[in-house]
Amino acid sequence: MFKRLTLLWTVLRGDARQLWAALRHPAAPGWLKLGTALIVLYVLSPIDLVPDFIPGLGMVDDIVLVPLAIRWLLQRLPPALREAAARRR
């Protein structure tokens, strides 16, 4: 379990840095900014798919959905922007 969380954190940290670099790029598309704002709103929102007060399961949707959403956004970037963001992270 700990190895999975460590791997998830490593992937999320790298993807989050790449997303941040892509957002700061002058050619960042508007949909990327909107998608990132929606991810942030989901994380901060008290409304979740699985309520946070359920022990053990409450954080699972955040732990799974947020990295998937970030990865999904990154995969839809134009290739040149994706490469530039990967170099800057």
Secondary structure as GFF3:
##gff-version 3
##sequence-region A 1 89
A	DSSP	alpha_helix	2	24	.	.	.	ID=ss1
A	DSSP	alpha_helix	30	44	.	.	.	ID=ss2
A	DSSP	alpha_helix	60	75	.	.	.	ID=ss3
A	DSSP	alpha_helix	79	88	.	.	.	ID=ss4
###
